[in-house]
């Protein structure tokens, strides 16, 4: 039995408690491995459990712990987790210390691996050997973000191919994931329309070689977006914002371009299929849609795990091979700050990383 520190998140009686606890980690069996965690990124997807919509500004902060009020309707919406102490941290990297008797697990003994255990904000974790990526000469810091963002960005491209799309749109495109997507689309020669909200983000993506960049803060944003869609033929998009009118703006621009190409008017709008996927909730406000683009549109959610299950093992293995080959180039991540488990729960850090600002990702180093 191995004992180490681990972060848990508990929602009960309208209050969210996030704290470090001493945890016993069992000896791995079968296809399991015991990993000594050395680095784990705080991704937006982690915040759903870690902070959600809690009142972090007025929370009670003590060493290794904070307690915050969870407002409605977010408290009731998470009724299924009330009273449960849930581990947090989707992915990370570290060294395999022990393994079950399965051949794949045994082959990882002593190796540095990236993994997706679901409790990566911890000094140790039990992970599935089939979901571990041997890092070879890549450091744990370089490999810590080897799964969620790279596989998601590749998943967008694979989804577009499955739907026979020739170009895609990405909102909040200056993020770490967005920068990866720019490099992937360059390599695959897939036109990509990048929507950002600041001039510094435009400059960042220009420096990466992005061709189609639209600034939502510009007065002529709508025309910029329509021009990019005319040029690329992008009628499929991916949006991590969720709330507000980001999706609506894309649908309106798609329809405007599509109707320009119609030979005659239709009260039902164009017959051009338009599709947007929401894959995050950077904005927790309602998603606003307007009756401005006929009925030829589809809006749905996009999650990595269901996509991988649908894509099949052959596609997943091909994607993982590509990620490993490009961990220090195409799929490289950058971090604003490195924090210990204790520092991660300080007021300064919590308020900073929960703001989800572009280019300001945190890396947790559990043994620092």
N, C-alpha and C positions, 0 to 999 in steps of 0.2 A: 504494500500500500504506500502510495506517495502522497505527501501533504504539501499544499501550496496555496497561495493567495488567488482568489478569483472574484470577479465583480458580478453581482446579481442585481436585478431590477425587479421590484415588487410594487404592484398597484393594489391598494386596499383602502377602503373608506375614503375615497377621493384624494388620496395622497400617494405620491410616487416616492419610493425609497430606493436609492441606488447606493450600494455599499460594498466594501471589500469583506469577504469572509474567508476563513480558513476552510479548505475543502480537501477531502480525501479522494484521491484518484485511484481507481482499481487497477489491478494488473490487466493489461489488454488480453483479449481472447480472440480466437478465430482470425478475422480479417482486420482487427483493430491494431492501432499503434499508439504508444504513449509518446507525446511530443513535448519537449521542453520549449515553450514558446519564447521567442526572442524578439519578435516585432509583429505588430498588428495595426493596420490602418483603421481610422474611424471614418467609415463611409456613410453617406447619407442614409443608406438602407439600415445601418446600425441604430440610427436615432429613433426609429419607430419603437424600439423597446427601451433604449437607453434614456431618452428624454421625452419623446412624443411631443405633446402640446402643453407640457407642464409649465407652470409659472416659475421659470428658472431664476428670474431677477430677484424674486422675493423668497426664494427657498432658504432653508436652514442648512448652512454648510458647516461641517465639522471634519476633523481629520479622517479621510477615507470614507466619507459618507455625505450625502445630501438628501433632504426631504423637501418635496415640492408639492403644491396643490395642483391637482389635475382638473381643469374646468370642464364643464359640459359644453357640447355633447360628447367630448372626447372620452370622458370617464365612463359614461354608459356604453359608448361604442366598443369599449374594450372589456366588456363584462366577462368574457371568457377567460381573461387572465387575472381577474381579481383574486388576490390572496396567494398567487403563485410566485415563487422566487425563481425568476428566469435568468439563465446565463446570457451574456451578450458578447458580441464580437463575431462577425461572420467568418472572417478569414485572417490568416497570418502565416508566419513561417518560423521554423525552429528545427531542433535536432531530435531525431527519433531515438529514444532511450530504451524502449522495450517494444516487443511485438508479439502478437498472437501466433499460433502455429501455422497459419495459412502461408503458402509459399510467397505470395505477393507481399504480405506484411513482413515476413522474415527478410526479404530482399532489401527492405528499407532500413534495417537496423544500422544505427550509426550515421545515417545520411541526413543532410539538411534538406528539408522539404517545405513546400508551400502547401497549405491545407485549408479546408473550410469546415471547421468543427462546430461552428455555431456558438462557441464559448471561448473565443480567441483572446478576450481581455482577461488573461489568466496566466499564471506561471507554468501551468501544464494543461494539456488537453488530451482527450481520447479522440482519435480521428479514424475514419475509414481509409484503409490503405489504397483503395481504388480511387479515392478522391484526393490523394496526395501527389504532388508534382515534385520529383527529385530536382534539386536546384544545381547540383554539380558544383561548378566554380562560382555560382552567383551567391552573393551574401544574403542573409535573412532580410536585411532592410530592402535590398533590391527585389527580393522575391515575395515580400509581404503582401503586395497588392497584385499577385499573379493570377488571381482567379476572377473576382467579381467584376472589376472594370474591364479587363481584357476580354473575358468571355462574353460580357454584355455587349461591348462594342463589336466584336466579331459576330455576335448573335444578331445584331441589327442588319449587318451585311448579308448574313445567311437568310434572314427573314425576307429581305428585299429580293434576294435571288429566288427563293421559293415562290414568291408572289409575282415573279417576272417583272420586277420594277427596274428601270434603267437609271434611277437616281433617287436620292433620299434627302430629307430635311431633318436637321437636328437643332433643337432649341437649347438655350443655356450652353452653347457650344464651346465655350472657352474652358470648361472644366477639365480635370485630368482625363476623364473618360472621353470628353469631346476632342481633346488633343490627340488621343489614341485613334479616334475615329477618323480624324483628318489624315493621319499617316496611313491607316489601313486603306482608306478610299484612294489615296494617291497610289499605293502599291497595286491596288486592284483596278485602277482606272475607272472608278465609279464616281460620277459627279455627286458632289455633296454641297447642299446649301446650309450654311452655318448662321444661325441667328444668335446674336449677342446683344448686350445692352449698354456697353461702354466702349469708348474709343480705344482705351488701352487693351480691351479684348480683341478689337479689330486688328490692332497692331500685332498682338501676340499671334493670332492665327495667320496673318499675312507673313510673319517671320517663319512660320512653319510651312509656308507654301500653299496655304488654302486659296482657292480661286474665288469662290462665291461666299462673301461675308456680308451679312445684313445687320445693321445696327437699329434695334427697336427704339432707341432714344432719338433717332433722327426724325425730323419733320416729314421727310419723304419715305419713311419706313415702308409703308404699304406698297408704294411704287417700286422700291428696291426689291421687295420680296417677290412681287409679280414678275419683275424683270428676270430675277434669278430662276424662277419657275419656268418662264418662257424659254430661257436658254438651256436649262437642264432637263426639263420634262419631269420634274420631281412631284409626284402625287402620292408619296408615302413618307410619313414623318414620325419621329420619335421625340417625346417631350417628357423631361423630368420635372417640370414645374407643377403641372397638375391643376392648380387653382388659377382663377383669373381667365384671361382671354388669349393665352398663347396658342392653344389649339384652334380656337375660333379664328384667330388671325390667319393661320395657315390654311384653314378650309376656305375662308373668304378669298384669299389670294389664288388658291388653286382653281376655284370656281370662276373667278373673273377671267383668268387666262383661258380656261376651257371654253367659256361662252364666247370669247373672242373668235374662236375657231369654228363655231357653229354656223351652218349655212342658213338656218332659220330659227326663229324664236320658239322656245318651249316654256310653258308656264311651270313645268316641273324642274327646270334647270337643265344643266348639261347631263349627258349620260357618261361623262368621265368618272370612273371610279376614283374616289379620294379616300385615303385611309390614314388615320393618325393613331399612334400608340402612346399611352401614358405609362411611363415606367418609374415614376417617382412622385413625391409630394413636397417639393421645395416650398410651395405655397399651399397652405392648408385651407384657404378659402374655397368656396364652391367653384366648380368648373363652369364657365359661362359659355353657352352656345347660342347663336342667334339664327333666325330663319333667313339666311342669306346665301345658301348654297344648295338649294334644291334638296333632293333626297338620295342622291348618289354618293353617300359618304358613310364611313364606318369609323366609330371610335371604340377602342378597346384597351384593356390593360396589357402590359407585357411584363412577364416575370422570367427570370433566367432559368430557374429549375424546370418549370413546365416546358420551356422551349427546348432545353437539352434533352428532356425525355421524348419530346416529339421528334427532334432532329435525328436521334439514333446514335449508337455508339461509334459508328464509323466517322460520322461528322464530328462528334465530340473529341475523339482521339486526334483527328486532323487539326481541330482548333487548338487543342492543348499543345500539340507539337509546334504549331506556329507561335504560340505564346512563349514557350520555352526558348525558341530560337531568337525571339525578339525582346526578351525581358529588359535588356539594357538599352534598347533603341526604340522600336515601334511602341512597346508597351511599358516604357519607363514611367515611373511616377515620381513626383516631387512632393516634399513635405515642408510645411511652414515651421513646425515645432515637434520635438520629441518629448514625450512625457512618461513618467512612471505611472503605475496604477493609482498611487496616491495623488499625484499631481493632476491626473486625468479628472478627478472628482472635485478639484478646487473650483471656486466660483469663477475665477478669471478664465480658466480653461474651458469650463462648461459653457459659459456665455459666448466664448469665442468660437469653438468648433460647432456649436449648435446653430450658429448663424449661417453656416454652410456657404461661406463666401468663396467665390471662384479663386482657385490657386492657393487655398489656405488650409489644406488637409493636415490633420494631426497623425502622428505615428506613436503608438503605445509601445514602450519597451519595458516589459514586466519586471526585469531584473535590475533596472537602473536605480 
